[in-house]
Amino acid sequence: MKEGKKDSPTPARHLDTTVVTGGRDPASYHGFVNPPVYHASTVLYPSAEDFVAHRARYQYGRRGTPTTEALEVAVQELEGPRCAGVALLPSGLAAIAAALLSVLKAGDNLFVTDSAYGPTRAFCDQMLSRLGITTTYYDPLIGGAIATLLAPNTRAVFIESPGSLSFEMQDVAAIAEAAHGKNALMLMDNTWATPLYFRALDFGVDLSIQAGTKYIGGHSDVMLGTVSANCVTAAGLKNTVRLNGWCVGPDDMYLGQRGLRTLAVRLDRHYRSGVAVARWLEQRPEVLRLLHPAFASHPGHALWKRDFTGASGLFSVVLKPVPQKAVYAFLDTLELFGIGASWGGYESLAIPFDCSNVRTATRWAPGGPAVRFHIGLEAVEDLLADLERGFAALAVAARA
């Protein structure tokens, strides 16, 4: 993990520029535009004295290489001046695990939004519980009133905004203030917006997490996670990652760097195309409700408009009641929307989901079957035509 840089301050630049320039120093690698890929384990020291004294910028492949540093610095610059360090992990879930383990110990209590990513819940319920750490799930719409629920041993609050699958918006700043007022830390999964559209550390978050597998990679060909820490949490995060021996393969780090360079233009396209498709879906007679924070019809739209500068291509819809076979017919007919986990790549995706069996602090009863969409980089007109065919198949199956 690269800690805060001590070079002279760089003039303020637009984030679109930062994603292109961050972590790059062609003069250090013979003028080549992209940082080199180091496949490395052993690092040789110039002398026995240097080895014993650990006098080396790079000490062992697991503890970082120039490839590691290039991506860490790029993400750190994107996160903004409150970022004191970045850790790279081999997946988004590994990043979540590293962030949680860096701030929790036996006897601690953790508050987690009831709308959290499923594997986050599984890690808390099945792994943290084995370590003597309890998890309390809370209503994502509670806002600053969460202060009344936090226990004396609550060490951290973990949020997603918007929520996974169901897209509830949370008042991040208010929850962070409440947590800090109770001597608890604030962790956030910020994969949906990325720091381009929401700089989590600026809103009081202590550890900001991204599944770099998604928009940073951007091409559905890499497993990667990042954790960005402020000055309060950077040292603990660094130590936790080292003690667990977590590291990312050099080729995955290279793909993360390559994807990051086009993040701004890709995310803008996902945003614009996503809004266009969502607007079309909201008007469809088959759709009961759109779950997209960028729309005024969404209960959390005011929070999104206040705090975020954009949206990604991920959102959900609730369909009017139809048999399950009709939903499956709709999805199976689509040609441009793949049926698969993950998102953030260049391709469009659509999956059915049901949160009712995992919610414990809230009740999921949307009024009909739900489908999550990721809008890729295809032409919107072609996506709409594909969806039109899907709805025709839904109607036939619903009548059968």
Helices and strands as residue ranges (DSSP letters): E 2-3, H 15-21, G 26-29, H 48-53, G 61-63, H 66-79, E 85-89, H 92-103, E 109-113, H 118-122, I 123-127, G 128-131, E 134-138, G 143-148, E 154-160, H 172-181, E 185-189, H 194-197, G 200-203, E 207-210, E 225-229, H 234-244, H 250-261, H 263-282, E 287-291, H 301-307, E 314-319, H 324-333, E 337-338, E 348-353, E 370-374, H 380-399
